[in-house]
Amino acid sequence: MAGRKRAKHTELSTDVEGEEEEDILELISAPVPLCQHSQFDQLVKHFDRWETRFESYITKQQQHHAYDMDRFEEFVGQQQQHIARFDDYVAQQ
């Protein structure tokens, strides 16, 4: 009987060890390529992200500038019309 208990205990301990190994293997992440460990590669990735953000920022600024220039030209045209009307008014006096 003592041998039987011991056998069950041994089976339990191997089952527990197997579960622990599975848990540990689940905790270990997938291997990361060595290129991702390089500080240079990380720097390049950060630069690419910033470059993308900067390019979108520049595009938006160019759109705003074009819009502002259109509005300014419209304003200048209106001012020229007002000046022409004023000149006509002064000439009639």
SVG drawing of the C-alpha trace seen along z (x, -y; Angstrom):
<svg xmlns="http://www.w3.org/2000/svg" viewBox="-20 -118 42 120">
<polyline fill="none" stroke="black" stroke-width="0.4" points="0.0,0.0 2.8,-2.4 4.2,-1.8 0.8,-2.6 0.6,-5.9 4.1,-6.7 3.2,-5.9 0.2,-8.2 2.3,-10.9 4.9,-10.5 2.2,-10.7 0.7,-13.8 4.1,-15.5 4.8,-14.9 1.3,-16.2 2.0,-19.3 5.4,-19.7 3.9,-19.3 1.3,-22.0 3.9,-24.3 6.0,-23.8 3.0,-24.6 2.3,-27.7 5.9,-28.8 5.9,-28.2 2.7,-30.2 4.4,-33.1 7.4,-33.1 6.6,-35.3 7.3,-34.4 10.9,-34.9 11.7,-38.4 13.9,-38.8 17.4,-40.1 16.9,-43.1 14.2,-44.4 16.7,-44.3 19.0,-46.7 18.9,-50.3 19.5,-51.6 16.5,-49.7 14.3,-51.0 15.6,-54.5 14.7,-54.0 11.2,-52.9 10.7,-56.0 12.1,-58.2 9.6,-56.6 6.7,-57.3 7.8,-60.9 8.4,-61.4 4.8,-60.2 3.4,-62.5 5.5,-65.4 4.4,-64.8 0.8,-64.8 1.4,-68.0 3.0,-69.6 0.2,-68.5 -2.4,-70.1 -0.4,-73.3 -0.1,-73.5 -3.9,-73.1 -4.5,-75.8 -2.0,-78.1 -3.8,-77.6 -7.2,-78.3 -5.8,-81.4 -4.3,-82.6 -7.6,-82.2 -9.4,-84.1 -6.7,-86.8 -6.9,-87.2 -10.7,-87.5 -10.3,-90.1 -7.8,-92.1 -10.3,-92.0 -13.0,-93.3 -10.8,-96.0 -9.9,-97.0 -13.6,-97.2 -14.2,-99.4 -11.2,-101.7 -12.5,-102.0 -16.0,-102.9 -14.5,-105.5 -12.4,-106.9 -15.5,-107.2 -17.3,-108.9 -14.5,-111.4 -14.3,-112.1 -18.0,-112.9 -17.7,-115.4"/>
</svg>
